[in-house]
Each structure stands twice: as structure tokens, then as C-alpha cells.
Amino acid sequence: MSDVLRVGMVAGEASGDQIGAHLMVALKARREPILFAGIGGPKMAARGFESQYPMDRLSVRGYTEALRHYREIMSIRRRLGTALIAERPDLFIGVDSSDFNLGLERRLKDAGIPTVHYVSPSVWAWRGWRVRRVARSVSRILVMFPFEAPLYEKAGVPVTYVGHPLADMIPLVPGKAEARAQLRLPAHKLIVALLPGSRRSELHHMGEAFLLAAHRFRQEVHDVHFVCPTVTRETRDMFERAVHEHQRTDLPLTLLFGHSHEALAAADLALVASGTATLEAALFKTPMVIAYRQSPLTWALMRSMLYLPYVGMPNVLAGEKLVPELLQGEATPAALSAALLALLRDTAAQTRQVERFTEFHHLLRQNTAEKAADAVLEVIREK
């Protein structure tokens, strides 16, 4: 191994970009010089990462959207794999994006390049063939949830539980008053956060339902203010269009570009699309209702493979339906509004959610980037 450590990495979306950037910082603190290249986003680039393709080429969600971009994504994976095998980095790290990364990792592992997969695919929610696929593809997997490690140990896959980086980043006691002041939200009104998703496809399926649910909720609770953080300019424009198309410009709403963490810290309740945002809401101790809608084809395919009775991470961690979930046809504006109203009026349910969310936060707070960096360097030493 040369003095310069060369690490290939691929992060396919914004959450992976953030996780990858934290890992880069921790690795550089332990080992210099070190070069990173592959596919990453702006946070990784700010740490010196050389991205050979734009990360947003990989940021698709759902079966139908993935099918539309399949040829382009497979072409990128094939070309990147060929380049990495020619360059022979000391290690490859696939950050999440398992549909893209596991196939790439298997090719690199077969070529003699050690591979680490960081963030387990949802093997606990889907059919068990995914564990076998991981076993063929990785030298080690780094998992964020404690219940994941035994699944891999049983299958003989080298695994390290590292905790979740969000649990390290988010304070145990969020500053609600400070967040409201920062976002210029009314100090004494009920604040409800609306998080209908970060991608265009999610806004397409859930934006209108969330907006109309907010309108119905306000008919019952007049002293309320809504806050909706959006991730991109395009998704913000989509939500604004829905507001005008449904003539809901009278809704007391603060629409944000970014600032989802501040919105969750400020909120008393949240309506959240299933995904990473449900874990973020839990770590901010915000009582919530979870919703999920997709295209009928994607939903039918998902339901055929899903075998857990719930989809939201807070419920997976709890092992029960701690948080109300309204999925697909159930996620109507009337039902979403009714679920929020029921939670508002049930202070015992709110308290129970917050107590369990606090337990999860302590469980997941593990100095994740440092543990992950130690595990990565151990794989390199084992070469």
C-alpha cells in the first residue's frame, strides 16, 4: 500500500452525501494523506471529494422512476466500475443507494478490491434474498440500527453497528423557542410541520394531500401556523403551485427552502412522508403522523414484497405502531387531518411518542463517524 490512501466512494442522494462527508472528516483525522473519488454531492466535494458524475443522476425513487432512468444509471455504474478496477483504490465504500452500490461492490470485490457498504438496505422489511446479495458484495457492512447486526451475523456477513449520524448531530433537547425565532414563526401559536417528501415524485403524490389536510385541520384549530421545508427549488415551486391551484393562499404557511431541522425543532406536531424525515422528527421529539403515497404500480410491487406491518422507522424501532401511519389510499386529506387532530387532543399519546423518541436517540447516539472510520481502516489493514 502506498503512502497515499486512495478510497473510492459512491453516494447517490443528499442523505448519503452528508453521511459520506462526515466519514471523510473522521478518516482524514486518522490517516493522511487520503484521496477520495467516485460519485458524491456538494458536502463531500467541500471535503475534497472528486466526483466523476453528478450525484443527482442517481437520485431516483420508486420503481417507475428508476425504470425510466435505468439505462443511464447502469451505464454510469459500468463505466465507473471499469475505471475503479483500472485504478485499483485501496478500498471502495458504497454509501446507501444499495440498488446501485451492491452490484458495483460485487464487481469490485470479485476483482480483489475490498468493499464496505455503509447503511444497510432494509433487509428487515423486505424478503431475505437481500441479505444474500449483501453477503456476495461486501467485505464488511456498517449498520445504523442495532437490530440489523444480528441479521448479518446470522448470515455470516462481517458487520459493525455504528449508530446513526443524525443522532450525533441533533441535540438531545432541541431548542424550540430558538428555532421559532430563527424561522420567524409565531411564538404562541400551534406550529405544525408539513414534510411531504424531498423528491419531485413524492411531492407529486403527496403535496396536494398534505396541503388540503392542513386546510381541513385549520377549520378545527384556528390558532395554528404551518411550516413546510422543501429541499430543492423545484419541489418548492411544486408546493407553491399546489397552494395557488387549490386557492389556499389564505393558509397561514411559512414555506422554506431547506431548514427542515429547524422546522422540526420548532413544531408541536408534524405530518411526515415516510422516509428519513420520520427518524429526524423522532430525534427532534416531535409527535407525528406518517403518510405514504406512490404510483399504483410502485405501491403494488412494494406491497407484494413488504412483510412488516409498518413502514415508518419510529415504528420499526418501537416494534409496534407507536406513530399513526396512513398509507396509499388511506392517506386522504380528510384522514390525514383527522389523524393530526386526534394526536393533538391525545396528550398521553404525544407524551408516549416523545418518551420513546428519547430512548431511540440515546440508543442511536454512538459517535457514528468515528466508529465507521475505525471499521473502514480495519478492513484496509486486513487486505
Secondary structure per residue as TSV (DSSP state, phi and psi in degrees):
chain	resnum	aa	ss	phi	psi
A	1	M	-	360.0	130.2
A	2	S	-	-71.6	170.8
A	3	D	S	-63.7	-34.5
A	4	V	S	-84.9	122.1
A	5	L	E	-85.1	126.9
A	6	R	E	-114.0	123.1
A	7	V	E	-123.8	123.7
A	8	G	E	-87.3	141.9
A	9	M	E	-144.4	148.8
A	10	V	E	-135.3	123.2
A	11	A	E	-120.8	128.2
A	12	G	-	-99.2	-8.4
A	13	E	S	-154.5	178.7
A	14	A	H	-59.3	-41.9
A	15	S	H	-64.5	-38.6
A	16	G	H	-67.7	-35.1
A	17	D	H	-60.5	-42.6
A	18	Q	H	-67.0	-45.9
A	19	I	H	-62.4	-43.2
A	20	G	H	-62.9	-39.9
A	21	A	H	-63.3	-42.5
A	22	H	H	-62.8	-40.4
A	23	L	H	-65.6	-40.1
A	24	M	H	-58.4	-44.0
A	25	V	H	-61.6	-45.0
A	26	A	H	-66.3	-38.7
A	27	L	H	-67.4	-41.7
A	28	K	H	-64.4	-30.4
A	29	A	H	-69.4	-21.4
A	30	R	H	-102.4	-24.4
A	31	R	S	-150.5	118.1
A	32	E	S	-131.5	149.4
A	33	P	S	-79.2	154.2
A	34	I	E	-146.1	133.0
A	35	L	E	-115.3	137.3
A	36	F	E	-121.3	135.7
A	37	A	E	-153.2	158.3
A	38	G	E	145.9	-116.6
A	39	I	E	-133.0	125.6
A	40	G	-	-156.1	178.4
A	41	G	-	-109.8	-165.1
A	42	P	H	-64.4	-35.7
A	43	K	H	-67.7	-39.5
A	44	M	H	-68.7	-40.2
A	45	A	H	-60.5	-36.9
A	46	A	T	-65.1	-19.3
A	47	R	T	-97.7	9.6
A	48	G	T	99.5	12.8
A	49	F	-	-76.2	138.8
A	50	E	E	-102.1	107.4
A	51	S	E	-93.6	124.5
A	52	Q	S	-89.8	-14.3
A	53	Y	S	-141.8	150.8
A	54	P	-	-64.1	133.5
A	55	M	G	-61.7	-33.0
A	56	D	G	-68.3	-11.7
A	57	R	G	-64.2	-24.6
A	58	L	S	-98.6	-8.6
A	59	S	-	-85.2	74.2
A	60	V	-	-120.8	155.9
A	61	R	-	-136.1	137.5
A	62	G	S	88.4	155.1
A	63	Y	H	-65.6	-43.4
A	64	T	H	-67.3	-41.2
A	65	E	H	-66.7	-41.2
A	66	A	H	-62.5	-39.1
A	67	L	H	-62.4	-38.6
A	68	R	H	-62.7	-32.2
A	69	H	T	-105.9	11.3
A	70	Y	H	-58.9	-49.0
A	71	R	H	-62.4	-42.4
A	72	E	H	-65.1	-43.9
A	73	I	H	-65.4	-42.7
A	74	M	H	-65.9	-34.9
A	75	S	H	-64.6	-42.9
A	76	I	H	-61.7	-44.6
A	77	R	H	-63.2	-42.3
A	78	R	H	-63.6	-47.0
A	79	R	H	-67.0	-40.2
A	80	L	H	-65.4	-42.3
A	81	G	H	-59.7	-44.3
A	82	T	H	-60.6	-43.4
A	83	A	H	-65.2	-41.4
A	84	L	H	-67.7	-38.9
A	85	I	H	-65.2	-36.2
A	86	A	H	-68.6	-39.1
A	87	E	H	-82.7	-25.1
A	88	R	-	49.7	70.4
A	89	P	-	-65.3	164.3
A	90	D	S	-69.5	-24.1
A	91	L	E	-163.3	150.2
A	92	F	E	-119.6	136.2
A	93	I	E	-121.6	117.1
A	94	G	E	-94.6	119.1
A	95	V	E	-98.7	105.9
A	96	D	S	56.3	-146.0
A	97	S	-	44.3	53.8
A	98	S	H	-63.8	-32.8
A	99	D	H	-61.4	-35.0
A	100	F	H	-84.0	-47.8
A	101	N	H	-75.9	-35.9
A	102	L	H	-64.1	-39.6
A	103	G	H	-64.9	-41.3
A	104	L	H	-64.6	-43.2
A	105	E	H	-63.1	-39.1
A	106	R	H	-62.9	-42.7
A	107	R	H	-62.5	-43.0
A	108	L	H	-69.5	-41.1
A	109	K	H	-61.5	-42.8
A	110	D	H	-62.9	-26.1
A	111	A	T	-87.6	3.7
A	112	G	T	91.6	13.0
A	113	I	-	-99.0	122.7
A	114	P	-	-60.6	141.6
A	115	T	E	-129.0	137.4
A	116	V	E	-122.2	132.5
A	117	H	E	-108.8	124.7
A	118	Y	E	-110.9	111.3
A	119	V	S	99.4	110.5
A	120	S	-	-69.8	139.1
A	121	P	-	-63.1	167.1
A	122	S	-	-78.8	63.2
A	123	V	T	-64.8	-22.4
A	124	W	T	-78.9	-14.6
A	125	A	T	-107.9	-19.0
A	126	W	S	-117.6	175.8
A	127	R	-	-60.3	149.9
A	128	G	T	-67.7	-10.1
A	129	W	H	-59.2	-22.6
A	130	R	H	-65.0	-34.9
A	131	V	H	-62.8	-42.2
A	132	R	H	-64.5	-37.6
A	133	R	H	-64.9	-42.1
A	134	V	H	-61.2	-44.2
A	135	A	H	-57.9	-38.0
A	136	R	H	-74.3	-19.3
A	137	S	H	-102.8	-24.0
A	138	V	-	-122.2	150.1
A	139	S	S	-81.8	-31.0
A	140	R	E	-159.1	146.8
A	141	I	E	-118.1	138.5
A	142	L	E	-105.4	121.5
A	143	V	E	-113.1	150.7
A	144	M	S	-100.8	-14.7
A	145	F	S	-121.1	137.3
A	146	P	T	-63.4	-29.0
A	147	F	T	-73.9	-10.7
A	148	E	T	-78.4	-35.5
A	149	A	H	-57.0	-46.9
A	150	P	H	-60.4	-30.2
A	151	L	H	-63.4	-40.3
A	152	Y	H	-77.8	-38.1
A	153	E	H	-58.8	-41.9
A	154	K	H	-62.1	-33.6
A	155	A	T	-89.0	1.4
A	156	G	T	77.3	21.4
A	157	V	-	-93.0	124.4
A	158	P	-	-57.0	126.7
A	159	V	E	-141.8	144.6
A	160	T	E	-131.6	125.2
A	161	Y	E	-82.4	122.0
A	162	V	-	-115.9	-4.0
A	163	G	-	80.8	-175.3
A	164	H	-	-115.3	128.5
A	165	P	H	-59.7	-30.7
A	166	L	H	-62.3	-33.2
A	167	A	H	-68.3	-26.8
A	168	D	H	-78.1	-37.4
A	169	M	H	-76.0	-36.9
A	170	I	S	-88.4	130.0
A	171	P	-	-65.3	148.6
A	172	L	S	-62.0	-33.9
A	173	V	S	-120.8	97.4
A	174	P	-	-64.6	149.6
A	175	G	-	-91.5	91.5
A	176	K	H	-64.1	-47.0
A	177	A	H	-64.0	-41.9
A	178	E	H	-63.9	-41.7
A	179	A	H	-64.5	-41.2
A	180	R	H	-63.5	-40.5
A	181	A	H	-65.4	-42.3
A	182	Q	H	-62.3	-38.6
A	183	L	H	-90.8	0.4
A	184	R	T	58.7	44.4
A	185	L	-	-93.8	151.3
A	186	P	-	-61.9	132.5
A	187	A	T	-70.5	-29.9
A	188	H	T	-115.2	12.4
A	189	K	S	-98.3	160.6
A	190	L	E	-69.2	126.5
A	191	I	E	-107.1	124.5
A	192	V	E	-117.9	122.0
A	193	A	E	-88.2	134.2
A	194	L	E	-111.4	119.1
A	195	L	E	-125.8	84.5
A	196	P	-	-83.1	8.9
A	197	G	-	120.2	160.3
A	198	S	S	-101.9	-12.4
A	199	R	S	-108.7	159.4
A	200	R	H	-57.1	-43.8
A	201	S	H	-62.4	-36.1
A	202	E	H	-69.1	-44.1
A	203	L	H	-62.5	-36.9
A	204	H	H	-59.7	-41.2
A	205	H	H	-90.6	-22.9
A	206	M	H	-123.4	-18.5
A	207	G	H	-57.0	-48.5
A	208	E	H	-63.8	-43.3
A	209	A	H	-62.7	-40.3
A	210	F	H	-66.7	-42.8
A	211	L	H	-62.1	-48.0
A	212	L	H	-70.3	-30.5
A	213	A	H	-64.9	-40.0
A	214	A	H	-62.3	-42.5
A	215	H	H	-60.0	-46.0
A	216	R	H	-63.8	-41.0
A	217	F	H	-59.8	-40.9
A	218	R	H	-67.1	-24.6
A	219	Q	H	-64.0	-27.4
A	220	E	H	-96.7	-33.0
A	221	V	-	-123.8	99.1
A	222	H	S	-75.4	-33.2
A	223	D	S	-89.0	61.2
A	224	V	E	-131.4	149.9
A	225	H	E	-134.0	134.4
A	226	F	E	-102.2	148.6
A	227	V	E	-133.7	131.1
A	228	C	E	-130.4	105.4
A	229	P	E	-82.8	135.8
A	230	T	E	-117.9	153.7
A	231	V	S	-93.1	-36.0
A	232	T	S	-125.5	163.5
A	233	R	H	-61.6	-35.8
A	234	E	H	-66.6	-44.6
A	235	T	H	-69.4	-32.9
A	236	R	H	-63.3	-43.7
A	237	D	H	-62.6	-38.2
A	238	M	H	-62.5	-42.9
A	239	F	H	-68.9	-39.4
A	240	E	H	-62.9	-39.0
A	241	R	H	-61.8	-41.4
A	242	A	H	-62.3	-40.0
A	243	V	H	-58.4	-45.0
A	244	H	H	-75.4	-40.0
A	245	E	H	-62.0	-34.2
A	246	H	T	-98.8	9.6
A	247	Q	T	53.1	49.0
A	248	R	-	-112.7	30.7
A	249	T	T	-66.7	-12.7
A	250	D	T	-81.4	-8.4
A	251	L	S	-67.8	128.9
A	252	P	-	-71.1	95.0
A	253	L	E	-135.7	131.7
A	254	T	E	-106.5	114.2
A	255	L	E	-97.4	124.7
A	256	L	E	-111.4	154.7
A	257	F	E	-107.9	104.2
A	258	G	S	81.2	-158.7
A	259	H	-	63.1	33.2
A	260	S	H	-65.7	-35.2
A	261	H	H	-66.9	-41.7
A	262	E	H	-64.1	-38.3
A	263	A	H	-63.5	-42.7
A	264	L	H	-69.7	-36.0
A	265	A	H	-64.9	-34.9
A	266	A	H	-79.2	-22.3
A	267	A	-	-82.0	149.7
A	268	D	S	-88.0	-34.2
A	269	L	E	-140.2	160.8
A	270	A	E	-142.2	144.9
A	271	L	E	-112.1	117.2
A	272	V	E	-129.1	132.7
A	273	A	E	-71.7	138.9
A	274	S	S	-56.3	136.6
A	275	G	S	148.0	-162.7
A	276	T	H	-58.3	-30.6
A	277	A	H	-60.9	-26.9
A	278	T	H	-68.0	-37.5
A	279	L	H	-68.2	-40.6
A	280	E	H	-60.7	-44.9
A	281	A	H	-60.5	-40.9
A	282	A	H	-63.4	-42.2
A	283	L	H	-68.7	-25.3
A	284	F	T	-86.9	3.6
A	285	K	T	60.8	37.0
A	286	T	-	-100.1	113.8
A	287	P	-	-56.3	140.3
A	288	M	E	-145.3	164.7
A	289	V	E	-119.8	135.3
A	290	I	E	-103.5	137.6
A	291	A	E	-131.3	153.3
A	292	Y	E	-152.3	129.8
A	293	R	-	-139.9	141.9
A	294	Q	-	-141.6	179.8
A	295	S	-	-62.5	150.0
A	296	P	H	-55.3	-38.3
A	297	L	H	-66.2	-48.4
A	298	T	H	-60.4	-42.6
A	299	W	H	-64.5	-42.2
A	300	A	H	-62.3	-41.7
A	301	L	H	-66.1	-41.8
A	302	M	H	-62.1	-46.6
A	303	R	H	-64.2	-28.4
A	304	S	H	-71.7	-22.4
A	305	M	H	-108.4	-22.9
A	306	L	-	-75.9	133.1
A	307	Y	-	-126.4	2.3
A	308	L	S	-82.6	149.4
A	309	P	S	-79.7	3.2
A	310	Y	-	-147.5	161.5
A	311	V	-	-115.4	-25.0
A	312	G	S	-76.5	135.8
A	313	M	H	-57.9	-37.8
A	314	P	H	-57.0	-37.0
A	315	N	H	-74.7	-34.8
A	316	V	H	-63.5	-44.8
A	317	L	H	-63.8	-38.8
A	318	A	H	-75.3	-24.5
A	319	G	T	72.1	21.0
A	320	E	S	-162.2	170.5
A	321	K	-	-85.0	74.6
A	322	L	-	-67.3	-38.4
A	323	V	S	-111.5	132.9
A	324	P	-	-59.9	138.2
A	325	E	E	-123.9	130.5
A	326	L	E	-122.2	115.3
A	327	L	E	-116.1	137.8
A	328	Q	G	50.6	-112.7
A	329	G	G	-64.3	-23.2
A	330	E	G	-73.0	-22.0
A	331	A	-	-85.4	58.6
A	332	T	-	-86.4	158.7
A	333	P	H	-54.4	-42.1
A	334	A	H	-64.2	-43.5
A	335	A	H	-69.5	-39.5
A	336	L	H	-63.9	-44.3
A	337	S	H	-62.0	-43.8
A	338	A	H	-62.7	-39.5
A	339	A	H	-66.3	-40.1
A	340	L	H	-64.9	-43.4
A	341	L	H	-62.7	-41.4
A	342	A	H	-63.0	-40.7
A	343	L	H	-67.8	-40.6
A	344	L	H	-57.9	-40.4
A	345	R	H	-83.6	-13.9
A	346	D	-	-104.8	83.5
A	347	T	H	-65.6	-28.3
A	348	A	H	-65.5	-40.0
A	349	A	H	-65.8	-39.7
A	350	Q	H	-60.8	-46.7
A	351	T	H	-61.3	-41.7
A	352	R	H	-64.0	-42.3
A	353	Q	H	-58.6	-49.0
A	354	V	H	-62.6	-40.4
A	355	E	H	-62.6	-44.1
A	356	R	H	-69.2	-37.2
A	357	F	H	-60.5	-37.8
A	358	T	H	-65.5	-39.7
A	359	E	H	-59.9	-46.1
A	360	F	H	-59.9	-40.5
A	361	H	H	-61.5	-46.3
A	362	H	H	-64.3	-37.8
A	363	L	H	-65.0	-38.2
A	364	L	H	-91.4	-10.5
A	365	R	-	-83.2	100.1
A	366	Q	S	-131.4	15.8
A	367	N	-	53.8	58.7
A	368	T	H	-58.7	-49.8
A	369	A	H	-60.7	-39.5
A	370	E	H	-66.6	-43.7
A	371	K	H	-63.9	-41.1
A	372	A	H	-64.6	-42.3
A	373	A	H	-62.3	-42.4
A	374	D	H	-61.1	-42.0
A	375	A	H	-66.3	-39.5
A	376	V	H	-62.7	-46.5
A	377	L	H	-65.9	-31.3
A	378	E	H	-65.5	-39.1
A	379	V	H	-62.9	-41.1
A	380	I	H	-64.1	-41.6
A	381	R	H	-64.8	-27.0
A	382	E	T	-81.6	-3.9
A	383	K	-	-55.4	360.0
